[in-house]
Amino acid sequence: MERHERNPLSPVGQIDSWGDLASGLRSNRRGRRRAFLMLLALLAVVTIVTALAYVLT
């Protein structure tokens, strides 16, 4: 079976998807930076919401 014939919902297809993601992150500098900034923004939002919940209670 060729790689493009695999069902993306099957276990083999999911492993292929994770491999594609890993190789993309390894070679895509802009994508790594964007992912890091999105994680940093998420951390900031969670921190602010937690602080607000602490202050308001």
N, C-alpha and C positions, 0 to 999 in steps of 0.2 A: 504494500500500500504506500502510495506516495504521500509526502508530507502535506501537500495541499488538499488531499482527499480525506484527511482525518477530521472527525467531528470535534469542534472546539469544546463540546460539553463532555466528551469522554475523558477518562483519566489520562490517556496518552495525549490528547489534544490540549488538556490543561497543563501538562508538563511542558509541552511545546510552547504554550503561551508564556509560562514563567521563564523559559529559556530565552524567548524573544525579548521579554522585558529586561532580563538581566543583561543581555548583550547590548540592548539599546542604552541602558543606564551606564554601561561601561564606556560606550563610545560617544554619548551625547552629553557634552559638557553643559550646554544651555538647559537641557532637560533636568540634569542633576541640580543645577542652581535653582531652577523653578520649583522643583520638588522640595528642596531645602527651605526656600522662602515660604512655601505653602505650609510646611510643617511648623515653621517658626511662627507664622501668623496664627495657626491653630493653637499653638501653645500660648500665645499672647491672649487670645480670646478666652481660652479656658481659665487662664490666670485671672483675667479681669472679671469674668463671671463668678469665679470662686470668691474673689475679694468682695464683690458686690453682695453676694449671698451672705458672707460673713458680717459685713457692715450692717446689712438690713435686718439681721436676726438678733 
